[in-house]
Amino acid sequence: MSAGELVLVVAAVLCSIGFAALIVVLLRVLDTLRDVRREVDQLRMETTPLIRELLETTDEARATVDEARADLERFDRVLGSAEAIGDAVGGRVARTSFSSPMIKAAGLARGTSRTISRLRGAPRRTSIDPVDVPSIEGLGASNVEAADSSRRRKRA
């Protein structure tokens, strides 16, 4: 046997050993993949009902949230209407309730102050500043009557 043939036999034996080792490794990988596939199938069988239940719960929760949102929007509209009605009625009621008594109270106060000033003999105060009226001599007959009536109004 020559050296070339010997190298060729050694290389063939080494290749055969390498292929055998590769076959063993591939068989182990195949067994591991089969175990992983079994575990994944078992996990799928256990989690599929849970996921379905979760999706149903999510759908129910979503429906509940949508219903609550619709109820909240309706309540908001009702509350807004009630506020608008309350503002309108409240302003009208307050105006009606307080305007008449306040006018009467102001009139009573004014009348009381006039009565007290008359009893004391003090001159009346008018809220309007006196207006200078030209002398009666320079006025015609119709203007005299107008001047007299304006003086009478000021005294009252």
C-alpha angles and dihedrals in degrees: 000000000000127000093256092054091048092053089049093053092046091049091049091050092048091049091050091051090047092050091048091051090047091051090051091050092047091050090052090049089049091052091048091049090050090052091048091049091051091050092048091050090049091047090049091051091051098043101040094075090045092051092047090049090048091050091049090048090048091050090048091047091048091050090048092049091048091050092048090049091052091048090049092051091050091048090049091053091048091048091049091051091048091051092050092049091046092051093048095045094039093054093046093045092047091049092048094043099046105030098067096045092043092052090048092048092049090049091048091050092049092047092048092050091049092049093049092048091049091049091051091047093236118149115263118256118221124205090220120072113243116260121223108246118199116241117280093236094071094049128089123237095268092048091051091058090049092050091049093050092048090051090050090051091052092052093050 
